[in-house]
Amino acid sequence: MTNLRRLTPLQIKVIVVLMDCKGHPLWELEEIVGVKKNNLLTKALYPLLNMEIIEKAPSRLTTRPGTTHPNKKEIPYVLSTKTNVLASAWWCLMARDHELHAEESKIYATVEASSFIPAPAAERLQKIRKEIERSGKQMQALTVLRKNLDVLLRDKSEYLDILEELRLSNLSKKEFQEIFESLELS
């Protein structure tokens, strides 16, 4: 199975976009995420397809506004309803978080013993702190996603209601913005 530990900020952003259950074709994801088609495919969509976190929905007529080819088919990407895959991704992020904390502790122990922090160790500590913060936000996003996908398996309209309620009541726009900023998605 593909290593789920290393979900990138771009992959998380694609997952968050697909949470609306509308299905988004490549051209639309490219516009929303702001990443060129080839990079989007190779760095986000193909890995997420391989991890079975997303899947291709049946083709449909294009939804692109102002297209000169209205009968052209497009393939929308949607979230997989395999919640066990998302749970695996969450646990892999948790394992990575523990690894980072262990590495951080080891560096601090070495520094404490010598009373000196070399520049490479200081730089590594800074990188570790950023990665810990990012993985925490990724786990938070996956937790919300997993809870809502459980509902989606039962009733799609109920899922959309819960997602809208979550957006309106539990997380303010500022909190969503903070999540995106910490994931370096903006």
N, C-alpha and C positions, 0 to 999 in steps of 0.2 A: 504494500500500500504506500502511496505517496506520503512523504513527510509533511504532516499537517502543522508542524511546530512553527513554521516560518511564514505565516500569513503576513503579507505586506500591507502597508497602508492603502495602496491602490486596490488590492483584493478586498480589503474590508470596505472600502468606499463602494465598490461594485456590489457587494453583498447588501449594504445599506440601501443603495438605489433600488435593488430588486425586491426589497421588503414590501413595496407597494402592491405586489402581486399582479401587476399589469402586463408584465413581459415587455422587455425592451430590446429592440434590434440593435445591431452593432452601430449603425449610424447614430442612433439616439444616445446610446451609452457614450459614444465618442464625444458628443456635444455636452452631455451632462457632466462627465468626468473631466473633460478637457485634456484628453490624451489621444494622440494620433492612433489610427486604427491598428497599425502593425504592432505598436507597443502595447496597446490595450489587449490585443489577442494573445501575444506571447507572454506578457508579464502578468496578466490577470485572468482572462477568460479561459485559455487552455489549461493553466494550472488548476483553476477552480472546477473546470469540467473533469479533469483527471481525478481530483479529490472527491468528486460527486457532490460538491456543495451547490453547484448550479447545473442546470441541464437545458437542452434546447427544446423549446415547445414546438408543436406542429407549425409549419409555415402558414402564412396568411398573406393577404394582399397588403401592399405597403401602406404604412400610416404616415409616411413622410409628407408634410405639407408642401404644396406647390410642385410636386414631382411631375415630370413630363412623361413618366411611365407608370400610370396608376394601376396597371394590371400586373406589375412586377411583384414577385413574391419576396417576402422577407422572413427571416427566422428569428423570433424573439427568444431571448434568454430569460429563464425564470429560476427561482430558487428551487432546489431539490426538496422534496418532502421527507427525505431520509434524515430524520433528526439525530440518529445515532452518529452520522458523519459530523454534524455540528458539535455534538457532545465530545467526540474524539478530538476535534479541533480545539475545543475549550480546554480539555485536559492536557493537550500538548502545549498550549500556551501557559497553563499553570505549571507544568514541568519546567518549561523554559524560565519562567519567573523564579522558581526555586533555584535553578542553576545560576541565574544572575545574582541572586541574593547570596548564594554560597561563594561565588567568585568575589563579590564585593567584600564579604567578611574575611576571606583569605587575604585580600590586598590590605585591608585594615589591620589584620593581625601582623602581617609582615612589616607594615609601616610603624605600628606600635612598638614592635620589638627593636627597630632600628632608630626610632624617633626622627625619621627622615622619609619624605615622600618623593621619589624620583619623578621627573616630568612624565615619562611614559605611563607610570602607574596613575598619576593624576588625570591624564587624558583618558585612560581606560575607565577610571571611576566615573568620569563625566559621561562617557558613552553608555556605561552600564545603567546609570540613573535614567538617561533618556529612553533606553530600551525597556527598562522596568515600567516607566510611566506609559509608554506606548503599548506594551503588552497588557497592562492593566485596563487601558481603554478598549483594547481589542476584546478582552474577556468580557467587559461590560457590554459591548455591542453584541457579542455572540450570545450572552445570557438573555438579553432582550429578544434577540432573534429566535433562540430556541424556545422560549416561553410562548412566543407568538406563533411559531410553526406548529406547536402542539395543538393550538386552537385551530389553525388552518386545516389540519388533517380532519377536524370534525366539521367545521363550517366556515367557508371562505368569507361570507358577509360578516360573521361574528369577529373573525380575525381583523378585517378592515376596521370595524368599529373599535376594537381594542387598541389597534395601532393608532388610530386617530385620537382616542382618549389618552393614550400614553403621550402622544405628541402635545396634546393640549394641557393635560393636568400634571403629569409626573415630571416631565422634563421641559424646562422653559427653553425659549429660543437661545438664550445665553448659554444654557447647559449643553444644548446640541452643538452650538458654535464652539464651545470649549472642547467637546469630544472631537470634532473635526480638526480643530487647531492642534490638539495634542497628537492626533494621528497624522499630522502634516498632510491633510487632505485638501486644504484650501489652496 
